Amino acid sequence: MSDYFDALETRDPEARERDLMARLPAQIAHAKAHAAWFAESLRDVDPEEIRSREALARLPVLRKHELIELQRRQPPFGGLVAARWGRIGRVFASPGPIYEPEGLADDYWRSARALFAAGFRAGDLVHNSFSYHMTPGAWILEGGARALGCTVFPGGVGQTEQQVQAMAALQPHGYVGTPSFLRILLDKADELGLKISSLSKALVSGEAFLPAQREAFAARGVAGFQAYATADLGVIAYETPAREGLVVNEDLIVEIVRPGSGEPLPAGEVGEVVVTTFNPVYPLIRFATGDLSAILPGVSPCGRTNVRIKGWLGRADQTTKVKGMFVHPEQITALLKRHPEIRRARLVVTNPDGVDTLALHCEGAGDAAAIAATLRELTKLRGEVYFVPPGALPNDGKVISDERKFG
């Protein structure tokens, strides 16, 4: 049995680069012809001239936080989608809100490679604890698992005791979901005296995968790997048995650019992850994810030859990802409009004991329970509300402060 998903993973890097650059003009032409936003933003661009990374770097960057306004002005997708209803299998809504399409192709989100690298194989039963409600997280991993020939149990989020009981009854081989929820499930199984001895592997995403978590899972016989994915692009990069960074997925062009610009940075320098995809349904060209990372030099010892990135190193803007959900400054603004008794607010994200925690610090007074309920409605996440005196919050324009420690 091969150690690789297919021969594309081990091909000569120069051959891969030539193939990507050769396909780029047709994808840009497709985006201009079928997606109104690209027709306008790239109106002076001749697709045939975009055949190198240097030429690609001259094109404008589309940043994730712009999608909210673009979709508000031109619903539902801001003129970025090149397919009509009927050619789109599902539509999702991520917090913001931002609407994302899912095409009809098998493994549309390209997660099968990540699962394969994490040890998942045909015939495995996979317990999926990503959310199946409105957001695409669960469907991203389910598509890849089924393409591999796995069977999927749709656990979703919450209902911890019922999920553990199902795991004890069905004895899944693998888990997909956030690492923090896997820890919760394993602790609950211990509390209930239930055995899940079959569980041997996990592909986690949606939040940082801390070394202490990895070691704790390994001590229980579960080999944990991480994938870097977004609701717009699917799986961008994934961990391999080499445990040296994340290998970029096939059929993507990844750049690391200076935050706030489109200027590519050399290997090793931390910058914003920018992705160009060959997806015909959602043909994103130079899409800036808002995530920080850096290119690792050289080739992975595992034998996969694509570019590697260091993994998620934080956010390039105030938008942050908590338990697999993006939290945007616009959501805090919406909360303030609903609660005019609050003068200013700052959402502080921490991770004591490796578990993401939200705390909304408010200048003013009010009903903490009502404010917490609004926070949960807008972000789909629970958080505590604290009141501070007027003028206590720094006057720096920041409404989301990510203070998590990742090392």
C-alpha positions as CSV (number, residue, x, y, z in Angstrom):
1,M,0.0,0.0,0.0
2,S,1.4,3.4,-1.0
3,D,2.3,6.0,1.6
4,Y,0.9,8.7,-0.7
5,F,-2.6,9.7,-1.8
6,D,-1.4,9.8,-5.5
7,A,1.6,10.5,-7.6
8,L,1.0,14.2,-7.7
9,E,2.2,14.5,-4.1
10,T,5.7,13.4,-5.0
11,R,6.3,14.9,-8.5
12,D,9.2,17.1,-9.3
13,P,8.6,20.6,-7.7
14,E,9.5,22.3,-10.9
15,A,7.1,20.2,-12.9
16,R,4.3,21.1,-10.4
17,E,5.2,24.8,-10.7
18,R,5.2,24.7,-14.5
19,D,1.8,22.9,-14.5
20,L,0.2,25.5,-12.1
21,M,1.5,28.4,-14.1
22,A,0.4,26.9,-17.4
23,R,-3.2,26.5,-16.0
24,L,-3.3,30.0,-14.5
25,P,-4.3,32.0,-17.6
26,A,-7.4,29.8,-18.2
27,Q,-8.5,30.1,-14.6
28,I,-8.2,33.9,-14.7
29,A,-10.1,34.0,-18.0
30,H,-12.8,31.8,-16.5
31,A,-13.1,34.1,-13.5
32,K,-13.4,37.2,-15.7
33,A,-16.0,35.5,-17.9
34,H,-18.3,34.1,-15.3
35,A,-17.8,36.1,-12.0
36,A,-18.8,39.8,-12.1
37,W,-16.4,41.0,-9.4
38,F,-13.4,39.6,-11.3
39,A,-14.7,40.9,-14.6
40,E,-14.5,44.4,-13.0
41,S,-11.4,44.1,-10.9
42,L,-9.3,42.4,-13.6
43,R,-10.9,44.2,-16.6
44,D,-7.5,45.5,-17.7
45,V,-5.7,42.2,-17.2
46,D,-4.8,40.0,-20.2
47,P,-5.0,36.4,-18.7
48,E,-2.5,35.2,-21.2
49,E,0.1,37.4,-19.6
50,I,-0.3,35.9,-16.2
51,R,2.1,32.9,-16.4
52,S,4.4,33.4,-13.5
53,R,4.3,34.2,-9.8
54,E,5.8,37.6,-10.6
55,A,2.9,38.3,-12.9
56,L,0.3,36.9,-10.5
57,A,1.7,39.2,-7.7
58,R,0.7,42.3,-9.8
59,L,-3.0,41.4,-9.5
60,P,-5.1,42.8,-6.7
61,V,-5.5,41.0,-3.4
62,L,-9.1,40.2,-2.3
63,R,-9.2,40.1,1.5
64,K,-11.6,37.9,3.4
65,H,-13.0,40.7,5.5
66,E,-14.2,42.4,2.2
67,L,-16.6,39.6,1.5
68,I,-19.2,40.9,4.0
69,E,-19.6,44.2,2.3
70,L,-19.3,42.7,-1.2
71,Q,-22.0,40.2,-0.5
72,R,-24.2,42.9,1.1
73,R,-24.0,45.0,-2.0
74,Q,-24.4,42.1,-4.5
75,P,-26.1,39.2,-2.8
76,P,-25.6,36.4,-2.4
77,F,-21.9,35.9,-3.3
78,G,-20.7,39.4,-4.1
79,G,-20.1,38.6,-7.8
80,L,-17.4,36.1,-7.0
81,V,-19.1,32.8,-7.8
82,A,-19.0,31.4,-11.3
83,A,-22.0,29.0,-11.1
84,R,-25.7,29.2,-10.8
85,W,-28.2,27.4,-8.5
86,G,-28.3,23.8,-9.5
87,R,-24.6,23.7,-10.1
88,I,-24.1,24.5,-6.4
89,G,-24.9,21.6,-4.2
90,R,-25.0,23.4,-0.9
91,V,-24.8,26.9,0.5
92,F,-23.4,27.8,3.9
93,A,-23.4,30.8,6.2
94,S,-20.4,31.5,8.3
95,P,-20.4,34.3,11.0
96,G,-20.2,37.7,9.5
97,P,-22.4,36.6,7.7
98,I,-20.4,35.3,4.8
99,Y,-22.1,32.9,2.4
100,E,-20.0,30.1,0.8
101,P,-21.0,27.8,-2.1
102,E,-20.2,24.1,-2.3
103,G,-20.0,22.6,-5.8
104,L,-21.1,19.2,-6.9
105,A,-17.6,17.6,-7.4
106,D,-16.5,14.7,-5.2
107,D,-14.2,15.9,-2.4
108,Y,-15.0,19.5,-3.4
109,W,-13.0,20.8,-0.5
110,R,-9.9,18.7,-1.2
111,S,-9.7,17.1,2.3
112,A,-9.0,13.5,1.3
113,R,-5.3,14.1,1.0
114,A,-5.2,15.5,4.5
115,L,-7.1,12.6,5.9
116,F,-4.9,10.1,4.0
117,A,-1.7,11.7,5.4
118,A,-3.2,11.4,8.9
119,G,-3.6,7.7,8.4
120,F,-7.3,7.4,7.4
121,R,-8.1,4.7,5.0
122,A,-11.0,3.0,3.2
123,G,-13.1,1.0,5.6
124,D,-12.5,3.3,8.5
125,L,-15.4,4.7,10.6
126,V,-14.9,8.4,11.2
127,H,-16.5,10.3,14.0
128,N,-17.1,13.9,12.7
129,S,-17.5,16.5,15.4
130,F,-17.4,19.6,13.2
131,S,-20.6,21.6,12.9
132,Y,-23.2,20.4,10.4
133,H,-25.3,23.5,11.1
134,M,-25.1,26.3,8.5
135,T,-21.3,26.3,8.4
136,P,-19.3,24.0,6.1
137,G,-16.8,22.6,8.6
138,A,-18.3,19.1,8.9
139,W,-19.0,18.8,5.2
140,I,-15.4,19.7,4.3
141,L,-14.2,16.6,6.2
142,E,-17.1,14.4,5.4
143,G,-16.6,14.9,1.6
144,G,-12.9,13.8,1.9
145,A,-13.7,10.9,4.2
146,R,-16.3,9.5,1.9
147,A,-14.1,10.0,-1.2
148,L,-11.5,7.8,0.7
149,G,-14.1,5.1,1.2
150,C,-14.7,5.8,4.9
151,T,-18.0,5.7,6.8
152,V,-19.0,8.9,8.7
153,F,-20.9,9.3,11.9
154,P,-22.2,12.9,11.9
155,G,-21.7,13.8,15.5
156,G,-21.6,17.6,15.1
157,V,-21.0,19.8,18.1
158,G,-22.5,19.6,21.6
159,Q,-24.5,16.8,23.1
160,T,-21.2,15.5,24.6
161,E,-22.7,12.6,26.5
162,Q,-24.7,11.3,23.5
163,Q,-21.6,11.5,21.3
164,V,-19.5,9.6,23.7
165,Q,-22.2,6.9,24.0
166,A,-22.2,6.6,20.2
167,M,-18.5,6.3,20.1
168,A,-18.5,3.6,22.8
169,A,-21.1,1.7,20.8
170,L,-19.7,2.1,17.3
171,Q,-16.0,2.2,18.1
172,P,-14.8,4.6,15.4
173,H,-11.3,4.4,14.1
174,G,-10.8,8.1,13.6
175,Y,-12.0,11.5,14.8
176,V,-12.3,14.8,12.9
177,G,-13.1,18.0,14.7
178,T,-11.4,20.6,16.9
179,P,-8.7,19.3,19.3
180,S,-10.4,20.9,22.3
181,F,-13.6,19.0,21.7
182,L,-11.8,15.7,21.3
183,R,-10.3,16.4,24.7
184,I,-13.8,17.0,26.1
185,L,-15.1,13.8,24.6
186,L,-12.2,11.7,26.0
187,D,-12.6,13.2,29.4
188,K,-16.4,12.6,29.3
189,A,-15.7,8.9,28.3
190,D,-13.5,8.6,31.4
191,E,-16.1,10.2,33.6
192,L,-18.8,7.8,32.3
193,G,-16.5,4.7,32.4
194,L,-16.8,4.1,28.7
195,K,-14.0,2.7,26.5
196,I,-13.2,4.0,23.1
197,S,-10.2,1.8,22.5
198,S,-10.7,1.7,18.7
199,L,-9.8,5.4,18.3
200,S,-6.3,5.6,16.9
201,K,-6.1,8.7,14.8
202,A,-7.5,12.3,14.5
203,L,-7.4,15.1,12.0
204,V,-8.0,18.3,13.8
205,S,-8.6,21.9,12.6
206,G,-10.5,25.1,13.5
207,E,-8.1,26.1,16.2
208,A,-4.4,25.8,17.3
209,F,-3.2,22.3,18.0
210,L,-0.9,22.7,20.9
211,P,2.0,20.4,21.7
212,A,0.5,19.5,25.1
213,Q,-2.7,18.4,23.3
214,R,-0.8,16.3,20.8
215,E,1.1,14.6,23.6
216,A,-2.0,14.0,25.7
217,F,-3.7,12.3,22.7
218,A,-0.7,10.3,21.9
219,A,-0.6,9.0,25.5
220,R,-4.1,7.7,24.9
221,G,-3.1,6.0,21.7
222,V,-4.5,8.6,19.3
223,A,-2.1,10.1,16.7
224,G,-3.3,13.6,16.1
225,F,-2.6,15.6,12.9
226,Q,-3.7,19.0,11.9
227,A,-5.1,20.6,8.8
228,Y,-5.3,24.2,7.8
229,A,-8.6,25.0,6.1
230,T,-11.1,27.8,5.5
231,A,-14.7,27.9,4.6
232,D,-13.9,29.6,1.3
233,L,-11.1,27.4,0.1
234,G,-11.3,24.1,1.9
235,V,-8.1,22.4,3.0
236,I,-5.1,24.6,2.2
237,A,-2.4,22.6,3.8
238,Y,-2.0,19.5,6.0
239,E,0.3,17.8,8.4
240,T,2.2,14.7,7.4
241,P,4.0,12.0,9.4
242,A,7.2,14.1,9.1
243,R,5.7,16.5,11.6
244,E,7.6,19.4,9.9
245,G,5.2,22.1,9.0
246,L,2.1,21.7,6.8
247,V,2.3,20.6,3.1
248,V,0.3,22.8,0.8
249,N,-2.5,21.0,-1.0
250,E,-2.4,20.2,-4.7
251,D,-4.2,22.6,-7.2
252,L,-3.5,25.7,-5.1
253,I,-1.0,28.5,-5.5
254,V,0.0,29.8,-2.0
255,E,1.8,33.1,-1.5
256,I,2.9,34.7,1.8
257,V,2.5,38.5,1.5
258,R,3.3,41.5,3.7
259,P,0.2,42.2,5.8
260,G,-1.8,45.0,4.4
261,S,-0.2,44.7,0.9
262,G,0.1,42.2,-1.9
263,E,3.9,42.1,-1.8
264,P,5.2,38.5,-1.6
265,L,7.7,37.8,1.1
266,P,10.7,35.5,0.9
267,A,10.7,32.1,2.6
268,G,10.9,32.3,6.4
269,E,9.3,35.7,6.8
270,V,5.9,35.7,8.5
271,G,3.1,37.3,6.5
272,E,-0.5,36.8,5.3
273,V,-1.5,33.7,3.5
274,V,-2.8,34.4,0.0
275,V,-4.3,31.6,-2.1
276,T,-5.3,31.3,-5.8
277,T,-7.5,28.3,-6.5
278,F,-8.4,26.4,-9.6
279,N,-11.9,25.8,-8.4
280,P,-14.3,26.5,-11.3
281,V,-17.3,27.2,-9.0
282,Y,-15.6,29.7,-6.7
283,P,-12.5,30.9,-8.7
284,L,-10.8,32.9,-6.0
285,I,-7.7,34.8,-7.4
286,R,-5.2,36.0,-4.8
287,F,-7.6,35.6,-1.9
288,A,-6.1,36.8,1.4
289,T,-7.2,34.6,4.2
290,G,-6.3,37.0,7.1
291,D,-4.1,34.2,8.6
292,L,-0.4,34.6,9.2
293,S,2.2,31.9,8.3
294,A,5.6,31.5,6.7
295,I,7.1,29.3,4.0
296,L,9.5,26.6,5.2
297,P,12.5,26.1,3.0
298,G,13.3,22.7,1.5
299,V,11.2,19.6,1.0
300,S,9.4,17.5,3.6
301,P,11.2,14.4,4.8
302,C,8.0,12.5,4.2
303,G,8.6,12.6,0.5
304,R,5.8,15.0,-0.5
305,T,7.4,17.7,-2.6
306,N,4.9,20.6,-2.4
307,V,5.7,23.9,-0.6
308,R,5.4,23.8,3.2
309,I,4.1,26.4,5.6
310,K,4.7,26.7,9.3
311,G,1.1,26.5,10.1
312,W,-1.3,29.0,11.6
313,L,0.7,31.8,13.3
314,G,-2.1,34.2,14.2
315,R,-4.3,36.7,12.4
316,A,-3.2,39.5,10.1
317,D,-6.2,41.6,11.1
318,Q,-8.6,41.7,14.1
319,T,-10.7,38.9,12.7
320,T,-9.9,35.8,14.7
321,K,-10.9,32.1,14.7
322,V,-12.3,30.6,17.8
323,K,-13.3,26.9,18.0
324,G,-13.5,26.8,14.3
325,M,-15.6,29.9,13.9
326,F,-14.4,33.3,12.6
327,V,-15.2,36.3,14.9
328,H,-15.3,39.6,13.1
329,P,-15.0,43.2,14.4
330,E,-18.3,43.9,12.6
331,Q,-20.1,41.5,14.9
332,I,-18.9,43.5,18.0
333,T,-20.2,46.6,16.3
334,A,-23.5,45.0,15.7
335,L,-23.6,44.0,19.4
336,L,-23.0,47.6,20.5
337,K,-25.9,48.8,18.3
338,R,-28.2,46.4,20.1
339,H,-26.9,47.5,23.5
340,P,-26.5,51.3,23.4
341,E,-25.9,51.3,27.1
342,I,-22.4,50.0,26.3
343,R,-20.0,52.9,25.4
344,R,-17.1,50.7,24.2
345,A,-16.3,47.0,24.2
346,R,-13.4,44.7,23.6
347,L,-13.6,41.0,23.0
348,V,-10.6,39.3,24.6
349,V,-9.7,35.7,23.5
350,T,-7.5,33.6,25.7
351,N,-6.8,29.9,26.0
352,P,-6.2,28.9,29.6
353,D,-5.4,25.1,29.8
354,G,-5.5,25.0,26.0
355,V,-9.3,25.8,25.8
356,D,-10.4,28.9,23.9
357,T,-12.3,31.4,26.1
358,L,-14.1,34.6,25.2
359,A,-14.5,37.6,27.5
360,L,-16.3,40.8,26.5
361,H,-15.1,43.8,28.4
362,C,-17.6,46.6,28.3
363,E,-17.4,50.2,29.4
364,G,-20.8,51.0,30.9
365,A,-23.5,49.0,32.6
366,G,-26.3,46.8,31.6
367,D,-27.8,43.3,31.7
368,A,-24.8,40.9,31.4
369,A,-27.0,37.9,30.6
370,A,-28.7,39.7,27.7
371,I,-25.4,41.0,26.4
372,A,-23.9,37.5,26.6
373,A,-27.0,36.1,24.7
374,T,-26.4,38.7,21.9
375,L,-22.8,37.7,21.7
376,R,-23.7,34.1,21.3
377,E,-26.4,34.9,18.7
378,L,-24.0,36.9,16.6
379,T,-20.8,34.7,16.9
380,K,-22.3,31.3,17.7
381,L,-19.9,31.2,20.7
382,R,-20.4,31.5,24.4
383,G,-18.6,34.2,26.3
384,E,-18.5,36.0,29.7
385,V,-19.4,39.7,30.1
386,Y,-17.4,42.0,32.3
387,F,-18.1,45.7,33.0
388,V,-15.2,48.1,33.5
389,P,-15.2,51.8,34.3
390,P,-15.4,54.4,31.5
391,G,-12.0,55.0,30.0
392,A,-10.6,51.7,31.2
393,L,-10.2,50.2,27.7
394,P,-7.2,51.3,25.7
395,N,-8.0,54.0,23.1
396,D,-6.3,52.1,20.2
397,G,-9.2,51.2,18.0
398,K,-9.0,47.5,18.8
399,V,-12.3,45.6,19.4
400,I,-10.9,42.0,19.3
401,S,-7.8,41.2,21.2
402,D,-6.4,37.7,20.6
403,E,-4.2,37.0,23.7
404,R,-3.9,33.2,23.2
405,K,-0.5,31.6,23.8
406,F,0.6,29.0,21.3
407,G,4.0,27.9,22.5
